[in-house]
Every structure is written in C-alpha cells, then in structure tokens.
Amino acid sequence: MVLDQNKYLEKEKLSDPQEVLIDDAIGDLKSGQLTKEELVSPSREKSDNENPAVEHAEQKVYTSLSQAEIIIEEFDHDDETQDQEAQREGLFSMGGDQKTFNTTVMANQNINTTFQRKKVENIIEVTEKQSGLTVSRHRQISHHQSHKVTNQTVIEIKDQIIRARAYLGLSPPSSTSHLVKELKLRIREMERAIGEATKDSDLSRSALQKMRRMEGSLSKANRAFPDCAAMAAKLRAMNDNVEEQVRSHQHEVTHLVYLAARTTPKGFHYLSMQLTTDYFSLRPDDRKLPNENKIHNLELYHYAVFSDNVLACGVVVNSTVSNSKEQEKLVFHIVTNSLNFPSISMWFLLNPPGKAAVHIQNIDNFDWLSKYNTFKKQNASDPRYTSELNYLRFYLADIFPTLNKILLFDHDVVVQQDLSTLWNINMNEKVIARVGTCQEGETSFRRMDMFINFSNPYIAKRRWHILGLGYDSDIDTNKIEQAAVIHFDGIRKSWMDIGLARYKSYWSKFINFDLPLLQRCNIQA
C-alpha cells in the first residue's frame, strides 16, 4: 500500500488514524492519484522517518479484510454508478437504443465483478502475509517482554496490604464487625500470597484472584468510612504516633551504639587474659623483645603509639612495616597501662615485626607524671575520656627526652604508604606531635607551643591523612586508597561488630586470623 505519508501527518492526532487513511485512500482512488494495484500492493519499502501512527494505521488496513472489501465495494459501486450514468447519457444521446445500453451495462458489470473478485483475492493474500508478519512481530515482542523482570504486581499487593491495615486502624479497637474480620482475612491471604516474592514471576497463580478479592474488600471499607475529615484526623494521629516511635527507636539505637563503643569485645578480653598468662609463664630473660638496642638511635624513624588494645597496636605496627622501604630503620614506642603491658608484650614476642624494633613501656613507671595535675575526667562513664593514655600525647617531651623527632600514631590508624618522606621535613629540631584538642586556659596545653612547629601543615594534606572511617560511610574509595594513612576515628572502630563493613578489609588484612590463638578466642575478620 503506497500512501503519501506527509499528506496524512497533519491528521495523525485524530482519534482513529485508520479512518483518516481509509477516507483519504478513497479520495485518492476517485481522483486517480492512487490505483487499486497500489492500494493492495503486498510490499513496499518503509521510510526511515515514517510516522508510527501512519504505520499502525496501514497495518490495520492490511489486516482488516472486511474493511478492505468494503472500501473496494464502495469504490467499485461508485465507479459502476458513474459508468452507468455516463453510458446512459451517452447512449440516450445517441438515440436511446435500449438494447445497446443493456448490453453495455451487463458487460461493464461483468468486468467490474471480475475485477472486484481479483482484488479481493489479492487483498486476502496480502492480509494473510501481513497477518503472518504481525503475528511474528507480536511473538517477538511477547518473547522480549516475557524475559523482562517486572514487580508491578508485587508492589500493588503491598499497597493493598498497607491500605487494608490503614482501614483497620480507623475502625474502633473493640470492633468485631464482619468487615474487620474480612479485612484481617484478606491481609493474611495476601501476606501468604506474596511471601518472599520480589518479582511477579515469584507469585502463585492464585495471587491475582486474591488481589481481586482484596480490592472488593477495600471498596467495602471505603464505603464504610465516608467521613473524610475524621479519617484524615485519625491518620494524622497515627502518623504522629509512628514518628514518635521512630524517634524513640533512634534514641535507643544511638544509646546501644555508644554502649557498644565503650565495651571491649568478649574475644579481646579472652585474648588479653591468654597472652597475659603466657607472658608470666616465661622466664624473665625470655620476656625481652628483639632489637632493643635501636630504641635510642637518633638516626632511625621513631613512632609512638599509646594504646591498651593488643590487635590495634599490631595493625599499626604491621601496616607501617609492610609499606616501609627501610624496615630496619623503624622503631615503635608503645605505651600502655600495667593491666595490658604483659599481653601487648607477649603479642610482639609471638609476632615480631621483622627487622623493626618494638619498645613497650608501662605508664605506671613514669614517676615524673605525678608532678602534673590530675587528668581531667570529661566523662566519667566513658573510658575513652578517663584513660590516662589519651592525655600522654601532651607529654611527648617528657616521655622521650632523648629523641629529636617522633611521629605519633593513634591506635586506630592504618598506614598504606612509605612515610620516610616525613622525616626529611625541616622542623627546626622540634618534636613532631599531634594534638587532638586544646582548650584555652589550660597551662599544660599551652606549654606545647615550646616544641611544636605549626608553621608547616604538610602532614595535614589530604593525600597523607584521611579521616572519618569510623563514622562516615560515604568516603570516596579512590581517596582512601591513595592516602598514606587512613584513620578510623569515631565510635565505629574496625575491630568492633558495629564497625562499618565497607572499610573493615583495610584494617583486617594486617592481622593473620588463622593464628591458633585468635581462633581459640573466636576472633574473626
């Protein structure tokens, strides 16, 4: 069927494009712009920019045999009428020979009948071909859609359940009406129907029937609650109640998270006790760590860690050593309390850090510490603030009087690059220290100005230090992997169950969890 597409674009917005094409096709047939052969042509080339509405209408013309027959019958009937009138006029003008007129009319009728029969046969053939193509295309589309995962029905079922529960909430608490029982029954049916389904293909065949029954029950409920104002007021009250419950749960979660942050995991307690027992079972000579002769060598790289956590100290040391280009130049000064001194010492006796040296000190042996004021207890219920280890960073000059340079690590950091570049920074013979908080009016804090050089913030650049892995779950992975040191600051430490799972691998890869001691303590990655 060859039709001028542009001619019908102006009419594509009409309600039925097929009628437009049929009317215009008849007009073209009558005017001679379109032949019958073109109308029933079995094939034609499809234009690249052909309008979909025109194509759809043409397909409907092809596949509608009855309408095609009507078109040809009307066209032939009009032609036949016109021919007969013209023949009558011509014959009567020639003398009105009735016999000649009848013969001519019968001949024309036979010709038109034969022509119409052939056209109908052609249309049947074209229709069959086009129908075959249409069926084939429909099968392809159906096949494609059958493989497309949909969850529209699942969403509708969940929406029905929510609506039904809302209607139940609007009913009086003591109501036992038939509608309430029906809604409860429908809710149970729909919950069983949906189960654990996440897509429509997971639903049973009876799900649609249950949806229809639920929709009927919802219609009854809608008619039973005609007072929209009362319903709106009750829904607002329900919403306020739910929001209050959410706030209460959020406060509870916050409290539990902080409680977990202040609590040492059970496996860590057992590990500390086991290491302490093993330490005191050794002879005094066997309790000495290797490479202790390096601890006062000013040519080496000295790092300080103040901690009471065995595995945290192990990760800081192991990560620094594994990423260092000169492991033999590393010296770690670990300061802990008397309770954890045996366990940390035993850990490094069992797991020596290669060529690096480890020096462990007990804070109770610092006699000079008593001359300073008592440590300020900001929060007596939180050991993170009451521990004296957190304040030792302000007394680095007293703890390490013989060292010219030292780098302070928090025990919740992981080193990912070689840090030897830091030791080439000219600090004018002042000690490198890290100050967490510094309040005005505190004399012990102000005296740190004597040996801290604040003029060179080189270490504070983002490529050296990335913060927030203990509370921020949206840190860019590229920034984490490019940083020299990553810091698990915050309450969600990587060794805790509440730690952010996304970052735990950065910490756990520096601990060998296959060690029999860790397995006995049920400590896992």
GUTIBA-912439 format. One line per field, with one value per residue (C-alpha): residue number from 1; x, y, z; residue in one letter. Coordinates in Angstrom, 2 decimals. Example, Ala and Ser with C-alpha at 12.3 -4.5 7.8 and 13.67 -1.06 7.14 Angstrom:
nr c(1	2)
X c(12.30	13.67)
Y c(-4.50	-1.06)
Z c(7.80	7.14)
rest c(A	S)
! end
This chain:
nr c(1	2	3	4	5	6	7	8	9	10	11	12	13	14	15	16	17	18	19	20	21	22	23	24	25	26	27	28	29	30	31	32	33	34	35	36	37	38	39	40	41	42	43	44	45	46	47	48	49	50	51	52	53	54	55	56	57	58	59	60	61	62	63	64	65	66	67	68	69	70	71	72	73	74	75	76	77	78	79	80	81	82	83	84	85	86	87	88	89	90	91	92	93	94	95	96	97	98	99	100	101	102	103	104	105	106	107	108	109	110	111	112	113	114	115	116	117	118	119	120	121	122	123	124	125	126	127	128	129	130	131	132	133	134	135	136	137	138	139	140	141	142	143	144	145	146	147	148	149	150	151	152	153	154	155	156	157	158	159	160	161	162	163	164	165	166	167	168	169	170	171	172	173	174	175	176	177	178	179	180	181	182	183	184	185	186	187	188	189	190	191	192	193	194	195	196	197	198	199	200	201	202	203	204	205	206	207	208	209	210	211	212	213	214	215	216	217	218	219	220	221	222	223	224	225	226	227	228	229	230	231	232	233	234	235	236	237	238	239	240	241	242	243	244	245	246	247	248	249	250	251	252	253	254	255	256	257	258	259	260	261	262	263	264	265	266	267	268	269	270	271	272	273	274	275	276	277	278	279	280	281	282	283	284	285	286	287	288	289	290	291	292	293	294	295	296	297	298	299	300	301	302	303	304	305	306	307	308	309	310	311	312	313	314	315	316	317	318	319	320	321	322	323	324	325	326	327	328	329	330	331	332	333	334	335	336	337	338	339	340	341	342	343	344	345	346	347	348	349	350	351	352	353	354	355	356	357	358	359	360	361	362	363	364	365	366	367	368	369	370	371	372	373	374	375	376	377	378	379	380	381	382	383	384	385	386	387	388	389	390	391	392	393	394	395	396	397	398	399	400	401	402	403	404	405	406	407	408	409	410	411	412	413	414	415	416	417	418	419	420	421	422	423	424	425	426	427	428	429	430	431	432	433	434	435	436	437	438	439	440	441	442	443	444	445	446	447	448	449	450	451	452	453	454	455	456	457	458	459	460	461	462	463	464	465	466	467	468	469	470	471	472	473	474	475	476	477	478	479	480	481	482	483	484	485	486	487	488	489	490	491	492	493	494	495	496	497	498	499	500	501	502	503	504	505	506	507	508	509	510	511	512	513	514	515	516	517	518	519	520	521	522	523	524	525)
X c(0.00	1.74	0.43	1.87	2.91	3.43	-0.08	-1.57	0.77	-1.49	-4.31	-2.34	-3.68	-7.23	-8.82	-8.65	-5.77	-7.25	-10.37	-8.23	-6.24	-9.36	-11.10	-8.02	-7.34	-10.87	-10.42	-7.15	-8.70	-11.52	-9.21	-6.84	-3.83	-3.87	-4.55	-6.16	-2.93	-1.10	-3.76	-3.32	0.42	1.77	5.01	6.74	9.85	9.45	10.70	13.23	11.29	7.82	5.35	4.38	0.73	0.65	2.41	0.00	-3.00	-1.67	-1.18	-4.76	-5.92	-3.87	-5.06	-8.72	-10.15	-13.73	-12.94	-10.78	-13.68	-15.98	-13.53	-13.33	-17.06	-17.81	-15.24	-16.42	-20.01	-19.30	-17.39	-20.15	-22.78	-20.76	-20.08	-23.70	-24.83	-22.23	-23.22	-26.90	-26.22	-24.05	-26.40	-29.55	-27.89	-27.14	-30.75	-31.75	-31.05	-32.17	-30.69	-27.25	-27.49	-28.38	-25.59	-23.05	-24.17	-24.01	-20.54	-19.33	-20.88	-19.11	-15.82	-16.29	-17.30	-14.25	-12.01	-13.50	-13.03	-9.36	-8.87	-10.48	-8.23	-5.20	-6.32	-6.78	-3.26	-1.84	-3.80	-2.50	1.08	0.71	-1.05	1.84	4.30	2.16	1.92	5.66	6.35	3.86	5.59	8.97	7.63	5.94	9.15	11.12	8.62	8.49	12.19	11.79	11.65	8.68	7.46	4.36	2.00	4.17	4.05	0.27	-0.13	2.00	-0.02	-3.26	-1.95	-0.98	-4.41	-6.18	-4.16	-4.95	-8.67	-8.26	-6.56	-9.53	-12.00	-12.79	-10.38	-13.17	-14.86	-15.65	-17.74	-17.86	-15.81	-13.00	-12.84	-12.89	-10.01	-7.93	-8.60	-7.63	-4.42	-3.41	-4.21	-2.15	0.80	0.84	0.49	3.41	5.67	9.28	8.47	10.40	9.13	5.88	7.17	7.59	3.87	1.47	-1.34	-3.95	-2.37	-4.45	-7.68	-6.74	-5.94	-9.42	-10.99	-8.86	-9.89	-13.52	-12.97	-11.17	-14.12	-16.44	-14.13	-14.05	-17.84	-17.87	-15.73	-17.37	-16.25	-13.04	-12.31	-12.44	-10.28	-7.71	-7.57	-7.09	-4.42	-2.53	-2.71	-1.43	1.39	2.41	2.41	4.62	7.03	7.31	8.10	10.76	12.39	12.31	13.97	16.59	17.49	17.67	19.93	22.20	22.46	23.24	25.87	27.66	27.35	28.97	31.71	32.60	32.60	35.52	34.53	34.48	37.11	39.50	39.12	39.93	42.89	44.33	44.00	45.53	48.51	48.99	49.04	51.57	53.73	54.09	54.82	58.05	61.35	62.40	65.15	62.68	60.43	62.82	61.91	64.47	66.34	66.01	69.42	67.80	65.36	67.67	69.24	68.53	69.19	66.15	62.47	60.64	56.89	54.80	51.53	49.53	47.06	45.58	44.35	46.52	45.29	45.08	48.78	49.55	47.79	49.59	52.97	52.31	50.86	53.77	56.39	54.80	54.69	58.12	61.09	63.56	62.11	65.35	65.08	61.70	61.32	57.91	57.41	54.22	52.99	50.23	48.98	50.03	46.96	47.74	51.54	52.00	49.53	50.95	54.49	53.56	51.86	55.04	57.12	54.92	54.62	57.87	57.68	60.59	63.63	61.81	62.21	59.41	59.79	56.92	56.60	54.30	52.66	52.83	56.62	56.52	57.40	57.51	53.80	52.71	54.06	51.40	47.78	45.35	44.00	40.76	37.86	35.48	33.09	33.45	31.23	33.31	36.78	37.75	37.97	39.02	42.04	45.36	46.72	44.63	46.49	50.04	50.31	50.72	53.83	55.88	58.91	58.88	58.31	61.01	63.56	66.42	64.65	64.76	61.86	58.95	55.68	52.59	50.05	46.56	45.94	43.02	45.09	46.34	49.47	49.28	52.44	56.06	56.37	60.10	59.39	58.09	61.47	63.04	60.92	62.92	61.15	63.97	64.88	61.40	59.45	56.55	53.43	49.76	47.32	43.72	42.00	43.47	41.43	42.35	43.26	44.89	48.53	49.64	48.28	49.83	53.31	53.22	53.90	57.51	58.24	55.54	56.08	52.62	54.01	54.31	50.97	52.48	51.30	47.73	47.33	44.57	46.92	48.65	45.73	42.09	39.70	36.22	36.39	34.82	31.63	31.39	30.19	30.44	34.17	35.48	37.25	39.90	40.81	41.09	43.37	45.58	46.03	49.22	47.35	43.67	42.07	39.18	38.28	34.79	32.98	32.60	36.07	37.05	37.63	34.10	30.92	29.43	32.32	31.49	31.71	32.82	36.15	36.92	39.08	41.57	42.22	41.74	44.25	47.11	46.01	46.53	43.22	44.41	46.61	45.54	45.46	42.93	40.83	40.68	39.48	36.86	38.25	37.40	37.76)
Y c(0.00	3.13	6.26	9.73	9.79	13.56	14.08	12.38	13.68	16.64	14.23	11.84	13.49	12.38	9.72	6.98	7.15	4.18	6.12	9.00	6.69	4.97	8.24	9.69	6.45	6.51	10.13	9.35	6.36	8.50	11.30	8.89	9.72	6.15	2.99	-0.16	-2.05	0.36	0.01	-3.75	-3.88	-6.71	-4.96	-1.63	-0.11	1.51	5.06	5.64	8.58	7.16	8.24	5.36	6.38	6.08	2.73	1.45	2.60	0.99	-2.30	-2.14	-1.57	-4.55	-6.88	-5.89	-7.89	-6.91	-3.21	-3.62	-5.35	-2.51	0.03	-1.75	-2.40	1.26	2.39	-0.08	0.78	4.47	3.73	1.45	4.08	6.75	4.47	3.53	7.14	8.13	5.24	6.10	9.69	8.66	6.01	8.05	10.98	8.70	7.77	5.86	2.36	0.33	-2.90	-1.42	0.19	-3.08	-4.94	-2.31	-2.22	-6.01	-6.07	-3.40	-5.25	-8.46	-6.60	-4.92	-8.21	-9.99	-7.08	-6.98	-10.76	-10.48	-7.55	-9.42	-12.42	-10.10	-8.49	-11.91	-12.85	-9.55	-9.82	-13.33	-12.20	-9.12	-11.14	-13.58	-10.73	-9.21	-12.49	-12.99	-9.47	-9.95	-13.18	-11.43	-8.62	-11.09	-13.13	-10.00	-8.90	-12.36	-12.08	-8.62	-8.80	-6.88	-6.33	-4.25	-6.85	-7.28	-3.52	-3.49	-6.32	-4.49	-1.34	-3.25	-4.63	-1.13	0.24	-2.62	-2.06	1.64	0.87	-1.49	1.31	3.56	1.07	1.09	-1.06	-3.30	-3.69	-7.26	-6.43	-8.59	-6.03	-6.04	-9.83	-9.78	-7.28	-9.32	-12.44	-10.68	-9.36	-12.88	-14.20	-11.51	-11.94	-15.66	-14.99	-12.59	-14.46	-13.63	-12.71	-9.81	-10.07	-11.02	-14.37	-15.49	-15.15	-18.10	-18.38	-17.63	-14.27	-12.37	-13.90	-12.90	-9.39	-9.09	-10.28	-7.81	-4.97	-5.83	-5.72	-2.39	-0.99	-2.03	-0.38	2.79	2.96	2.23	5.28	8.19	10.87	12.09	14.71	12.15	9.76	12.49	13.43	9.83	9.26	12.31	10.96	7.59	9.32	11.30	8.12	6.31	9.25	9.24	5.52	6.13	8.83	6.54	3.73	6.12	7.22	3.59	2.72	5.67	4.58	0.99	2.08	4.20	1.38	-1.00	1.56	1.64	-2.14	-4.38	-7.44	-10.70	-12.27	-9.41	-9.98	-13.64	-12.85	-10.40	-12.90	-15.71	-13.56	-12.36	-15.95	-16.93	-13.90	-14.67	-18.28	-17.17	-16.68	-13.02	-13.37	-14.62	-11.58	-9.23	-8.05	-8.22	-5.17	-3.18	-1.65	0.57	2.40	5.37	5.63	9.15	8.13	5.87	6.59	6.65	6.17	6.42	4.59	4.98	2.12	-0.64	-2.65	-5.59	-6.07	-2.34	-1.98	-4.99	-3.44	-0.10	-1.81	-4.38	-1.86	0.55	-2.17	-3.81	-0.50	0.76	0.74	0.63	-1.68	-1.90	1.83	1.61	1.87	1.69	3.04	1.60	2.99	1.16	0.61	-2.05	-4.19	-4.58	-4.40	-8.22	-9.02	-6.48	-7.58	-11.23	-10.43	-8.95	-11.77	-14.19	-11.93	-9.93	-7.18	-8.35	-6.08	-3.29	-2.70	-2.51	-0.83	-1.22	0.99	0.96	4.28	3.36	3.59	7.30	8.84	12.32	12.10	12.72	16.28	17.36	18.00	15.10	14.19	15.92	13.47	14.89	11.93	9.54	6.91	6.67	5.08	6.82	10.04	8.73	6.76	8.44	7.11	9.64	12.52	11.27	12.86	16.20	14.97	13.58	15.64	14.04	10.51	10.64	13.21	11.81	11.88	14.75	13.58	11.28	10.66	9.97	7.40	6.88	3.17	3.27	4.16	2.04	3.00	2.37	4.03	4.57	7.50	8.14	11.40	12.92	12.58	14.89	17.85	20.51	21.05	23.20	20.49	20.42	17.28	16.32	15.95	15.54	17.46	16.28	19.03	22.13	24.32	27.87	28.50	25.09	25.67	22.14	22.58	25.99	24.78	22.57	25.73	25.41	22.38	22.17	23.84	24.81	26.72	23.70	21.89	19.41	16.36	17.66	17.38	15.03	12.72	11.96	11.52	10.52	10.82	9.51	5.75	5.23	7.16	8.28	5.60	7.80	8.41	8.15	4.82	6.40	8.89	6.08	4.00	6.98	8.19	7.39	6.95	6.18	6.92	5.00	7.90	7.78	5.24	2.55	1.08	-1.53	-4.26	-3.92	-5.55	-2.09	-1.09	-0.03	-3.20	-1.26	-0.31	-3.37	-5.03	-2.13	-2.99	-6.76	-7.55	-6.76	-9.42	-13.12	-14.51	-18.06	-17.95	-20.70	-18.19	-15.97	-18.96	-20.15	-16.69	-16.75	-13.60	-13.44	-10.93)
Z c(0.00	-1.19	0.50	0.79	4.45	4.66	3.37	6.41	9.14	9.79	10.64	12.86	16.01	15.19	17.32	14.67	12.16	10.31	9.36	8.12	5.86	4.57	3.72	2.05	0.18	-1.24	-2.23	-3.99	-5.73	-7.03	-8.15	-9.85	-7.66	-6.27	-8.23	-6.95	-7.58	-5.29	-2.61	-2.35	-3.08	-0.93	-0.02	-0.10	1.36	4.76	5.15	7.92	9.30	8.82	11.43	13.80	13.72	9.92	10.02	12.64	10.62	7.46	9.29	10.49	6.90	5.71	8.45	8.26	5.36	5.89	5.84	2.74	0.99	1.96	0.56	-2.81	-2.90	-2.24	-4.76	-7.40	-6.65	-7.15	-10.35	-11.53	-10.85	-12.60	-15.58	-15.86	-15.72	-18.26	-20.51	-20.14	-21.05	-23.99	-25.27	-24.83	-26.53	-29.46	-29.91	-26.82	-28.13	-25.11	-26.33	-26.77	-23.35	-21.61	-23.37	-22.41	-18.78	-18.45	-19.96	-17.57	-14.63	-15.62	-15.92	-12.55	-10.92	-12.30	-11.28	-7.78	-7.33	-8.28	-5.92	-3.05	-3.74	-3.76	-0.52	1.09	0.03	1.29	4.52	5.17	4.57	6.73	9.42	9.44	9.85	12.58	14.47	14.13	15.39	18.24	19.24	19.26	21.43	23.76	23.98	24.85	27.45	28.98	29.79	31.30	35.09	36.50	40.02	39.39	40.83	43.93	44.52	44.10	46.62	49.18	48.58	49.15	52.44	53.61	52.69	54.47	57.64	57.47	57.37	60.32	62.22	61.54	62.96	66.71	68.77	70.06	66.70	65.65	62.62	59.55	57.58	60.14	60.08	56.29	56.09	58.53	56.48	53.25	54.81	55.87	52.41	50.68	53.06	52.34	48.61	48.44	50.86	49.98	46.37	44.87	41.28	39.62	38.40	42.03	42.71	42.62	40.11	42.76	43.64	41.09	42.40	45.93	44.70	43.23	46.49	48.43	46.11	46.74	50.50	50.19	48.23	51.06	53.59	51.52	51.60	55.33	56.14	54.31	56.79	55.15	57.82	60.62	58.64	57.95	61.63	62.68	60.03	61.27	64.80	63.59	61.71	64.80	66.84	64.33	64.15	67.93	67.85	65.20	67.33	70.34	68.38	67.04	70.57	71.63	68.70	69.48	73.11	72.16	69.64	72.24	74.73	72.25	71.58	75.28	75.54	74.66	72.60	74.52	72.30	73.01	76.77	76.37	74.11	76.64	79.50	77.44	76.42	80.00	81.23	78.59	79.37	83.07	82.27	80.56	82.31	82.78	80.19	77.60	78.01	76.24	72.76	69.93	68.57	71.78	71.12	68.46	70.71	71.37	67.92	66.63	63.01	62.91	62.37	65.71	66.04	69.21	69.94	73.17	73.47	75.59	72.57	71.54	67.98	67.29	68.15	65.98	62.95	63.34	63.50	60.77	58.31	58.81	58.43	55.39	53.49	54.52	52.15	55.05	57.67	59.62	60.44	62.13	65.90	67.58	71.09	72.56	75.86	77.73	81.27	83.74	83.00	79.30	79.40	79.65	76.87	74.39	75.17	74.64	71.34	69.85	71.29	69.36	66.29	65.90	63.23	61.09	61.20	63.03	66.75	69.32	72.69	75.18	78.26	81.28	82.18	85.86	85.66	84.76	88.11	86.64	85.76	89.35	89.34	86.87	87.73	87.92	84.49	83.72	83.55	80.99	81.09	83.99	82.35	79.17	79.39	76.18	78.17	81.57	80.33	81.08	77.79	75.89	77.55	77.20	73.77	75.51	77.34	74.49	75.51	78.96	77.71	75.02	76.21	74.12	70.75	68.31	66.15	66.74	64.92	66.99	65.80	67.16	67.60	65.12	62.04	59.15	57.21	53.47	52.13	52.99	55.43	55.14	53.28	56.51	58.14	55.57	56.68	58.50	61.84	63.32	65.84	67.34	68.12	65.86	68.00	67.35	69.50	69.43	71.45	73.02	75.33	76.18	79.80	80.34	81.28	80.44	76.92	76.26	77.09	73.96	71.92	73.02	70.87	68.16	64.81	63.50	60.52	58.22	57.73	55.26	57.16	57.19	53.43	52.33	50.50	53.78	56.12	55.52	58.45	59.11	58.54	61.96	61.24	57.60	55.18	52.06	51.77	48.22	47.70	45.47	48.20	50.73	48.55	47.66	51.25	53.13	56.42	56.94	60.29	61.85	64.11	65.55	67.66	65.00	65.12	62.58	65.19	66.58	65.40	64.88	62.60	59.06	56.97	53.90	55.50	57.63	54.99	55.10	58.75	58.90	56.13	58.52	61.03	60.49	61.70	61.03	64.12	66.55	69.40	67.61	66.60	70.21	71.20	68.43	66.83	63.16	60.34)
rest c(M	V	L	D	Q	N	K	Y	L	E	K	E	K	L	S	D	P	Q	E	V	L	I	D	D	A	I	G	D	L	K	S	G	Q	L	T	K	E	E	L	V	S	P	S	R	E	K	S	D	N	E	N	P	A	V	E	H	A	E	Q	K	V	Y	T	S	L	S	Q	A	E	I	I	I	E	E	F	D	H	D	D	E	T	Q	D	Q	E	A	Q	R	E	G	L	F	S	M	G	G	D	Q	K	T	F	N	T	T	V	M	A	N	Q	N	I	N	T	T	F	Q	R	K	K	V	E	N	I	I	E	V	T	E	K	Q	S	G	L	T	V	S	R	H	R	Q	I	S	H	H	Q	S	H	K	V	T	N	Q	T	V	I	E	I	K	D	Q	I	I	R	A	R	A	Y	L	G	L	S	P	P	S	S	T	S	H	L	V	K	E	L	K	L	R	I	R	E	M	E	R	A	I	G	E	A	T	K	D	S	D	L	S	R	S	A	L	Q	K	M	R	R	M	E	G	S	L	S	K	A	N	R	A	F	P	D	C	A	A	M	A	A	K	L	R	A	M	N	D	N	V	E	E	Q	V	R	S	H	Q	H	E	V	T	H	L	V	Y	L	A	A	R	T	T	P	K	G	F	H	Y	L	S	M	Q	L	T	T	D	Y	F	S	L	R	P	D	D	R	K	L	P	N	E	N	K	I	H	N	L	E	L	Y	H	Y	A	V	F	S	D	N	V	L	A	C	G	V	V	V	N	S	T	V	S	N	S	K	E	Q	E	K	L	V	F	H	I	V	T	N	S	L	N	F	P	S	I	S	M	W	F	L	L	N	P	P	G	K	A	A	V	H	I	Q	N	I	D	N	F	D	W	L	S	K	Y	N	T	F	K	K	Q	N	A	S	D	P	R	Y	T	S	E	L	N	Y	L	R	F	Y	L	A	D	I	F	P	T	L	N	K	I	L	L	F	D	H	D	V	V	V	Q	Q	D	L	S	T	L	W	N	I	N	M	N	E	K	V	I	A	R	V	G	T	C	Q	E	G	E	T	S	F	R	R	M	D	M	F	I	N	F	S	N	P	Y	I	A	K	R	R	W	H	I	L	G	L	G	Y	D	S	D	I	D	T	N	K	I	E	Q	A	A	V	I	H	F	D	G	I	R	K	S	W	M	D	I	G	L	A	R	Y	K	S	Y	W	S	K	F	I	N	F	D	L	P	L	L	Q	R	C	N	I	Q	A)
! end
